Amino acid sequence: MLRTAKTVWILIFLLAPCQPLRAQTGNAQPSEESCRDFVQQFYDWYVKVGMPPKSDPLDLTLKSHWLSPELARQLKVVKNAEAKDKVVWLDADPVLNSQAPADKYAAGRVTRSGDHYLVEVRPTDDTDNANIVPELAFQSGTWVLVNFHYPNFSESPRNENLLAMLKDILKQIHAEASKPATSEPKVSRQ
């Protein structure tokens, strides 16, 4: 009897970390609640893995299931170019829209736009408008992040969302790569 109870507690201990993945299972249905839950779980995880002295959370995100394949591909190209050329193309964390992230973020209002959903996210110590609005799609039975919008930068269309910024950055990277080699240092996108 004692052995069975011990086994049950071990199983609970081992399976408890899997509980947050419930919004991502193949049985999930797209709803505003499951969308908001997914975004909240993502931000809780992202902030936790990004706390010093841990790894770069964006690098870990690129190796995970959170992002759509296209968004992950474009981010990897930019991150690889940054590492290779020593040029800072993304001068702020695109997930947190900040160089100095908060300790906690809260997923708020969900808006549906066709088959995509937009979720307002803000630091819990900020009561102003949302700083980040992740865009999600429900694909193959799970939510994936397909873009990030920045409502505070809406005056400049190329800075309003991450995909537009990446498109602009990738053009610049390809233009730099096609230039003949010079001894002049490259200038970052600032």
C-alpha positions, 0 to 999 in steps of 0.5 A, spaced: 500 500 500 505 504 501 509 503 495 502 504 491 501 511 494 509 513 493 508 511 486 502 515 485 505 521 488 511 520 483 507 520 477 503 526 480 510 530 481 512 528 474 506 529 470 504 536 473 509 540 469 505 537 463 499 540 465 500 547 462 500 544 455 493 542 456 491 548 451 495 545 446 493 538 445 490 535 439 483 535 442 483 542 444 478 547 440 479 554 438 476 559 443 478 565 446 479 562 452 484 557 450 487 562 446 488 567 452 490 561 456 496 559 451 498 566 450 498 566 458 502 560 458 507 562 453 509 569 457 509 565 463 514 560 460 518 566 456 519 570 462 521 564 467 526 562 462 529 569 460 530 570 468 538 571 469 542 567 468 538 563 464 539 562 456 536 567 451 528 566 451 528 567 444 533 562 442 529 557 446 523 559 443 526 558 436 527 551 438 520 550 441 513 549 438 510 556 440 512 559 433 509 558 426 514 555 422 514 561 418 515 566 423 521 561 426 524 561 420 525 568 419 527 569 426 532 564 425 535 567 419 535 574 422 539 571 429 544 567 424 545 574 421 546 578 427 551 572 430 555 572 423 555 579 422 555 582 429 550 587 427 544 588 431 538 588 427 533 587 432 534 592 438 529 589 443 526 583 444 520 582 439 516 578 444 516 583 450 517 589 445 522 591 450 529 592 452 528 591 459 522 586 460 517 586 466 517 580 471 510 578 469 505 579 463 498 578 463 494 576 457 487 580 456 482 581 451 482 577 445 479 579 438 478 574 432 480 577 425 478 571 420 481 565 422 487 569 427 486 571 434 489 577 437 491 577 444 492 584 448 498 583 453 501 588 457 506 588 463 502 587 470 505 593 473 502 597 466 495 599 466 496 603 459 494 600 452 497 593 451 504 593 449 504 587 445 499 584 441 501 576 439 497 574 433 495 566 433 492 561 429 489 554 430 493 549 426 493 542 427 490 542 433 494 547 437 495 554 437 501 557 434 504 564 434 504 567 427 506 574 429 507 580 434 503 587 433 506 593 437 500 598 437 505 603 440 509 603 434 503 604 429 505 610 426 510 607 422 507 601 418 514 597 418 515 597 425 507 595 427 508 588 427 514 583 427 513 580 420 513 587 417 520 588 421 523 582 419 521 583 411 525 589 412 531 586 415 531 581 411 531 585 405 537 589 408 541 583 410 540 580 403 542 587 400 548 587 405 550 580 403 550 582 395 555 588 396 562 587 395 566 586 401 569 593 404 574 594 410 568 599 412 564 596 418 557 595 417 552 599 421 546 597 425 539 598 423 537 603 429 
